[in-house]
Amino acid sequence: MKTNTIASTVQAILAPGKGLLAADESFPTIGKRFKELGIDSTEENRRAYRELLFTAKGLPRSISGVILFDETIRQRTGKGVAMPDLLASLGIIPGIKVDAGTEALPAFGGEKFTLGLDGLRERLAEYFALGARFTKWRAVIAIGKGMPTAACIRTNARIHALFAALSQEAGLVPIVEPEILMDGNHTIERCEEVSTAVLRCTFEALCEQRVLLEGMILKTGMILSGADCPRQAGVAEVAEATIRCFRRTVPAAVPGIVFLSGGQSDVPATERLNEISKAPDLPWRITFSFGRALQDPAMKAWGGSAKNVAAAQGALIHRAACNGLAVRGAYTSKAEGRAPHGEPGRP
């Protein structure tokens, strides 16, 4: 295990006032988002879009790392620079999604487990050589009638532990992502109950696999009401439930927790992050690892046209800066009123 590399990467990812840009959408996911905007999902369009994200002026002020997809880590910019080298030159750490997506869990209808362990050791060595310094692996936990089952939770926890141990062996910081889906009509209380069970089981498996807790990062969701729940919990209630769940389940040795947006729209995600970040005496650094909640305004502004690159980059910088304020607990609605090309995230 390359302990020194891992320790320095963790500290850089968790730099104060910064978070992660998740740009690791799979082909079907980015294809669906492009289709909604009338954009063809070609390799060149995907490259151009991700290049405009990474080259947005001022991005390093609020973004410490970017999670890449396998295609992107192998691509070059229009000027011939490898994407990981571009990010590194800006002081942004390249990371890589290494799971292979989810599949139905046998004998457990409606539940899933994550694929990708086959050949992972060799792929991790290749990704390190390509410039990646951290990895991400996502598990999906659904809440519904009779779900999640203990078998689903345990299966994904064991897979997560193996992924994390292999990543650390390769000198890469693992970001362990158990995502409890927002889909459904469950209450915030039910979300907290499930999240507590999932995180407890996950950390039991990580410890059993001898994963170095100081050399990993947890990525998970906020404790929220289901998207179809008649009563949607307020910002303060979300923050209270989320912090309570973490205090009961996440060891203090874990250096940081980064939030996925998980279907939240951009402004509510920022508001909730801001409220959570105000909690005193937390043993972990709290920040964000947003995909759609950072990218949506930029993708819509771009629309597949080179003439809209500047507008798209301005929209991205605005959202990143607002979230940079939120991780300090310093975000207010006034930040949303500033022009997208402003710098609300600067201290």
N, C-alpha and C positions, 0 to 999 in steps of 0.2 A: 504493500500500500504506500502510495506517494503522499505521506502525511503532510509534508510541508506545502505541497501544491494544493492539497485539499483545504488546508486551513486558510491559506491566502485567498483562495477562490471564494470560500464562504464569506470572509470579511468583505471582499470586493462586491459580492452580490448584495450584501446587506448594508451597503454604504448608506449613511443617514440621508433621508429625504429622497431616496431613489427606489425604484421597483423594476420589475421585469416586464418586457413586452413579449407576449406569447404570439409568435408568428409561425406556429407549427401545424397549421391546418392541413389535414390530409387532402388527397385529391378530391374525394367526394364532398368534403366539407367546403373547401374553397370554391369548388365548382358550383355548389348550390348557391353560395353567396354571390359569386360573380353572375350567375344566371339571373338572380333577382334584379340585378342592375343592368342586364343586357350585355354583359362582358363575356367574351369567349374565354374559356379556361384553357388557354394554350400555355406551353412552357414559357414562351416569350412574355406573355401577359403576366404570368405569375412572377417571373423574374423582375419585370419592370415594376410591378406593384411593390414587391418586397424591397427592391432597391430604393424606391421613393421613400419608404418608411425609414430605412436605415440611414439614409443620407439627409434626413430632415435636420436643418440647422438648429442646434441647441438641444438635440435629443439627449446627449450625455448628461445634461443637467438634471434630468429626472429619471433616466433609464440606465441601470447598471448592467443589465444583461438581456439577451434576446434568445428565446427558444426557437430553434430552427427545425425545419422538416428535412428529411433525407435529401430531397431534391435540391433544396436551397443551399445546404452546406456544401454541395458540389458545384454550384453555379458561380459564375463570374459576373461582375457588373458590366455595363456597357463599355467601360474603359479597360476591361480585362482583369480586374482585381477580384480575387477570390472573396466570396461573401464573408467568411470568418476573418480574413485578413482586414477587410474593410472595417468590420466592427471593432477588432482589436486595435486598429490604428486610431479609433475614436475613444478608446478607453472603455469600450463596452465588451463584456465577456460573452463569447459565443457558447450557446448550449444546444442540446439536441434531444428531440423526442425519440425514444428508442423502443417504445412498445409498438406492437403491430395491430392495434385495435382490439375490439372486443368480439366475443362469440358467445352464443347461448351456453349456459352452464348445464351440462347433461343432467336430466332428471329433475331440474328445477326451473319450471316454466316461468319466463319473464325475467329471469336473472342472468347475469353475464359474468364472464371472467376474461382477463386480458391475456392476449397472446404475445409472443415475442422472445421467450427465453432461449429457444433453439438458436444456436450460433451467436448468442449475445456477447460472449467473451471476446470473440474475434471481431465483431462489429464495434465493440467499445474501443478496442485497440486502434481500429481504423479511424474512428471518430476523433480520438485523441490526436492522432497524427494529422488529421484534417484541421485541427485547431479548437475543437470543442473542449470545454473545461468543466461542464456540468451536464447532467442528463435529467430527463423527466419521464416518468412512467405513470399512466393514469389508470385507475380502477373506477368502475361505475357501479354505484349502489343505488338501487331504486327503492322507493318507499311505496308500499301498496298493501293489499290484503294478503297477510301472511308473509310479507316481505319487509326487510330482507331476512333471509334465513341465516342461522348460525353457520351453515355450510358455505354459503356465498361469502360471508364476511371472512371466515377463516381461509378459504381458498385464495381470495385476493390478497389477504394479509401475508400469506406464505410466499406468494409470487412477488409481492412488493419487497419482501425481505431479501429474496434471492437477487432481484434486480439491484437493490441498494448495495449488497455485499459485492457483487460483481463490478459495479461502478466504482466503488472505493478501491477495489483491487487494481483497477485500471488508472487510478489517480484522478477520477472524476467525482464531483460532488453530486450525489443523487438527490433529486427533488421527488419526494414520495407524495403522490397525489391520489388520495381516496376522495372521489367526488360523490357526494350525496345529492342526487338529482332534485331539482326544484319541481319537477313534474308531479302533479297529483293535488289532492285536496287536503293533505295532512296539515295539522296545526304546527305552530312553532314548537310546541312542547314535544310533539312526536319527532320532529326533526332533531331536537336536542337529544332525545332518548337514543335515536339511531346513531347520530354522530358520536355520542359518548361510547356506545358499544363498538363502533367501527374503529375509532382512534385507540381505544384500549387494546383491542385485539391486534391492531397494526403494530403498536409499539411492543407488545409482548413478542410478536414474531420477529421484529427487528432486533430486539435484544437477544432472543434465542439464536439468531443467525450471526451474532457478534458484530452487528453493524455499529460503527462508531457514531454515536448520536451527535457528538460535537462536529462531525463532518457531513451532516445531512441537513436538508431543509424540508419542512412540511409544507405542502400546498393543499389547501382544502377550501371548502366553502364556508360562508357565514351561516349562522343558524337562522333560517328563514321559514316563514309560512310557505306551504306549497302554493304553486302558482294559481291553483284553482280554489284555494281555501277562502271561504267567505270573509274571514277576519284576517286581514293582513297586519302583521305586527309592525309597530312603529320603529323608527330608527333607534331610539333609546332601548327599547325592548330587545331588538336584534343584538345590539352591542352587549347588553347585560347577559343574555343567554349564551352568546358566542364566547365571551371571556370566561364565564362560569364553566362551560364545557371544556375549554382549553386547560383551565387550572386543574380540572379533575382528571385529565387524561394525558397531557403533553409534558414529558419530563423537562425539567429546567435545563438539562444539558443540551437540549436542542437549541441551536443559536437563533433560529428565525422561523417565522410562519408567514407564508405569502398566500394571499387570497386569490382564488379564481373568481371570475365574475359569474360564471355558471348560468348565463341567461339573463342576468340583471341588465337593465339598460344603463347607459353611461353615468348619468347624474346620480340616480339612486345608489349605484355602487360606490361612487365617490363619497356621498353623504354618509353612508354606513361605515365605510373605511375610516373616515374622519372621526366619527363617534367612538369607534373601537379603539383608535389610536390614542384617545384621551385617557384611557384607563391607566391608573397609576401603578407603578411598581411591578410591571410585567417582566418576567425573566427572559422573554424572547423579544427579538426585534420583529415588529409587525409591519408588513408592507404588502404590495400588490404584485400579482402576476396575471394581468388582464389580457384577454384577446379581443373579443368583440367590444368590450367596454372601452377599449382604447382605439380600436381600429374602425369601428362602424362609421363615425363621421368622416374619417379620412377616405375610406373606400367609396362612400357615397359622393364625396366631393370630387374624387378622381374620375370615377365613371369609365375608366379605360382609356382616357384621353390624355396625351402628353401635355396638352395646353392647360390641364387642370392640376399639374403636379404641385405647383406652389400652393394652391388652395388646400390641397389634400395634406401637404406637409404642415401647413399652418394649423389645420384642424387636429392633427395628431399631436403637435407640440402643445396645443392648448389643453387637450385632455391629459397628456402626460404631466404637464405642469400642475394642473388642478389636483391630480393624484399625488404629486410630490408634496403639495401643501397638506393633503389629507393625512399622509403618513406622519406628519408632525402635529396633527390635530389642529392645523391652522387654516383649514379650508372654510370659506364662507361663500354665500350665494353671490357676493360681489365678484368673485373670481370668474364666475360664469358669464358675467356681463362684459368682460374685457374682450378686446379683439383677439381672434385666433392667433394673430402674429405677435401678441404680447407675451409677456414672460411672468405669468402669475406665480409660477413655481420657484422663482429665485428668492433665496433668503434675504 
